[in-house]
Amino acid sequence: MGFDPVSLKSAGFSDIDIITAGFTAEQLRSTGFGSVSSLKASGLTEAAMKVVNASVGNREEQLIDTLLKFFTQTDGANWKESKGWRELKKLVNNVKNGNRNGQMSTEYSKALSSLFGTRYDSSACEVRRINLQFNSLKGGLMESIGFLNGLTHLCLSENYLKGPLPSRIG
Protein backbone atom coordinates (compact mmCIF):
# COMPACT_ATOMS: atom_id res chain seq x y z
CA MET A 1 0.00 0.00 0.00
CA GLY A 2 1.39 3.42 -1.00
CA PHE A 3 1.13 6.54 1.07
CA ASP A 4 -0.29 9.83 -0.05
CA PRO A 5 -0.70 13.15 1.77
CA VAL A 6 -4.35 12.50 2.67
CA SER A 7 -3.69 9.06 4.22
CA LEU A 8 -0.79 10.48 6.23
CA LYS A 9 -3.04 13.31 7.49
CA SER A 10 -5.71 10.83 8.55
CA ALA A 11 -3.01 8.79 10.33
CA GLY A 12 -2.22 11.82 12.48
CA PHE A 13 0.88 13.26 10.79
CA SER A 14 1.23 17.04 11.01
CA ASP A 15 0.95 19.26 7.94
CA ILE A 16 4.63 20.12 8.30
CA ASP A 17 5.58 16.42 8.27
CA ILE A 18 3.46 15.85 5.17
CA ILE A 19 4.65 18.90 3.27
CA THR A 20 8.31 18.04 3.89
CA ALA A 21 7.93 14.28 3.24
CA GLY A 22 9.16 14.41 -0.37
CA PHE A 23 5.90 14.28 -2.30
CA THR A 24 5.89 15.89 -5.73
CA ALA A 25 4.36 19.32 -6.11
CA GLU A 26 1.51 17.80 -8.08
CA GLN A 27 0.73 15.28 -5.33
CA LEU A 28 0.66 18.03 -2.73
CA ARG A 29 -1.44 20.36 -4.86
CA SER A 30 -3.98 17.69 -5.79
CA THR A 31 -4.69 17.02 -2.11
CA GLY A 32 -4.72 20.64 -0.92
CA PHE A 33 -1.24 20.76 0.59
CA GLY A 34 1.51 23.04 -0.59
CA SER A 35 -0.59 26.14 -1.10
CA VAL A 36 0.50 29.26 0.70
CA SER A 37 -2.61 29.13 2.90
CA SER A 38 -1.98 25.52 3.96
CA LEU A 39 1.68 26.31 4.65
CA LYS A 40 0.69 29.28 6.83
CA ALA A 41 -2.00 27.23 8.58
CA SER A 42 0.58 24.59 9.44
CA GLY A 43 2.59 27.17 11.37
CA LEU A 44 5.60 27.42 9.09
CA THR A 45 7.55 30.65 9.23
CA GLU A 46 8.03 32.70 6.05
CA ALA A 47 11.62 31.45 5.76
CA ALA A 48 10.55 27.83 6.17
CA MET A 49 7.81 28.31 3.54
CA LYS A 50 10.44 29.48 1.05
CA VAL A 51 12.52 26.35 1.72
CA VAL A 52 9.47 24.09 1.30
CA ASN A 53 8.41 25.81 -1.92
CA ALA A 54 11.94 25.52 -3.27
CA SER A 55 12.17 21.80 -2.51
CA VAL A 56 8.71 21.04 -3.93
CA GLY A 57 9.66 22.60 -7.26
CA ASN A 58 13.19 21.20 -7.25
CA ARG A 59 12.39 17.90 -9.03
CA GLU A 60 10.54 19.73 -11.78
CA GLU A 61 13.40 22.20 -12.16
CA GLN A 62 15.95 19.37 -12.44
CA LEU A 63 13.81 17.62 -15.03
CA ILE A 64 13.39 20.85 -16.99
CA ASP A 65 17.14 21.48 -16.84
CA THR A 66 17.86 18.02 -18.28
CA LEU A 67 15.27 18.43 -21.04
CA LEU A 68 16.51 21.89 -22.00
CA LYS A 69 20.10 20.61 -22.21
CA PHE A 70 18.82 17.82 -24.48
CA PHE A 71 16.97 20.42 -26.61
CA THR A 72 20.09 22.58 -26.91
CA GLN A 73 22.55 19.74 -27.56
CA THR A 74 20.38 18.27 -30.32
CA ASP A 75 20.00 21.62 -32.13
CA GLY A 76 16.44 22.15 -30.93
CA ALA A 77 16.25 25.57 -32.57
CA ASN A 78 16.20 23.74 -35.92
CA TRP A 79 13.90 20.81 -35.12
CA LYS A 80 11.02 20.31 -37.54
CA GLU A 81 8.58 20.45 -34.62
CA SER A 82 9.42 21.97 -31.25
CA LYS A 83 6.02 22.94 -29.82
CA GLY A 84 6.33 23.56 -26.11
CA TRP A 85 10.13 23.34 -25.99
CA ARG A 86 10.80 26.99 -26.81
CA GLU A 87 8.05 28.08 -24.41
CA LEU A 88 9.68 26.00 -21.66
CA LYS A 89 12.96 27.78 -22.30
CA LYS A 90 11.21 31.18 -22.05
CA LEU A 91 9.56 30.15 -18.77
CA VAL A 92 12.91 29.16 -17.29
CA ASN A 93 14.50 32.43 -18.46
CA ASN A 94 11.67 34.38 -16.79
CA VAL A 95 12.31 32.55 -13.53
CA LYS A 96 16.06 33.20 -13.76
CA ASN A 97 15.31 36.89 -14.31
CA GLY A 98 13.32 37.03 -11.08
CA ASN A 99 9.81 36.82 -12.54
CA ARG A 100 8.85 33.98 -10.19
CA ASN A 101 5.32 33.90 -8.88
CA GLY A 102 3.60 31.61 -6.39
CA GLN A 103 2.34 29.26 -9.11
CA MET A 104 5.67 28.21 -10.68
CA SER A 105 5.14 24.53 -10.01
CA THR A 106 1.77 24.65 -11.78
CA GLU A 107 3.33 26.50 -14.71
CA TYR A 108 6.22 24.02 -14.88
CA SER A 109 3.82 21.08 -14.85
CA LYS A 110 1.72 22.65 -17.60
CA ALA A 111 4.82 23.38 -19.69
CA LEU A 112 6.17 19.84 -19.25
CA SER A 113 2.82 18.39 -20.28
CA SER A 114 2.83 20.36 -23.53
CA LEU A 115 6.25 19.34 -24.88
CA PHE A 116 6.01 17.94 -28.41
CA GLY A 117 7.10 14.31 -28.59
CA THR A 118 6.92 13.59 -24.87
CA ARG A 119 4.54 12.10 -22.36
CA TYR A 120 4.81 13.62 -18.91
CA ASP A 121 3.43 11.96 -15.77
CA SER A 122 2.73 14.90 -13.45
CA SER A 123 1.88 12.73 -10.44
CA ALA A 124 5.39 11.23 -10.49
CA CYS A 125 7.14 14.27 -12.00
CA GLU A 126 8.66 12.03 -14.68
CA VAL A 127 8.86 12.04 -18.47
CA ARG A 128 7.71 8.56 -19.48
CA ARG A 129 8.15 8.77 -23.26
CA ILE A 130 10.21 10.71 -25.76
CA ASN A 131 9.40 10.16 -29.41
CA LEU A 132 11.13 12.64 -31.70
CA GLN A 133 11.54 10.42 -34.73
CA PHE A 134 12.08 12.24 -38.07
CA ASN A 135 12.51 15.60 -36.32
CA SER A 136 15.94 16.81 -37.54
CA LEU A 137 17.76 16.33 -34.24
CA LYS A 138 21.52 16.82 -34.67
CA GLY A 139 24.51 16.22 -32.42
CA GLY A 140 25.01 13.69 -29.67
CA LEU A 141 23.14 12.59 -26.60
CA MET A 142 24.40 13.80 -23.26
CA GLU A 143 24.94 11.42 -20.37
CA SER A 144 22.30 13.13 -18.21
CA ILE A 145 19.45 11.95 -20.48
CA GLY A 146 20.09 8.58 -18.81
CA PHE A 147 18.99 10.10 -15.51
CA LEU A 148 15.38 10.40 -16.67
CA ASN A 149 14.48 7.54 -14.34
CA GLY A 150 10.86 7.26 -15.43
CA LEU A 151 11.70 7.07 -19.14
CA THR A 152 10.29 3.84 -20.56
CA HIS A 153 10.29 4.70 -24.28
CA LEU A 154 12.91 6.61 -26.26
CA CYS A 155 12.59 6.87 -30.04
CA LEU A 156 15.03 9.17 -31.81
CA SER A 157 15.46 7.27 -35.08
CA GLU A 158 15.73 8.92 -38.48
CA ASN A 159 17.56 11.98 -37.16
CA TYR A 160 21.16 13.14 -37.49
CA LEU A 161 22.48 11.98 -34.13
CA LYS A 162 26.01 10.67 -33.72
CA GLY A 163 28.12 9.14 -31.00
CA PRO A 164 27.42 6.46 -28.43
CA LEU A 165 24.29 6.06 -26.34
CA PRO A 166 24.75 7.26 -22.77
CA SER A 167 25.75 4.33 -20.57
CA ARG A 168 22.57 4.51 -18.46
CA ILE A 169 20.44 3.99 -21.60
CA GLY A 170 22.42 1.51 -23.66
Disulfide bonds with the S-S distance in Angstrom:
none
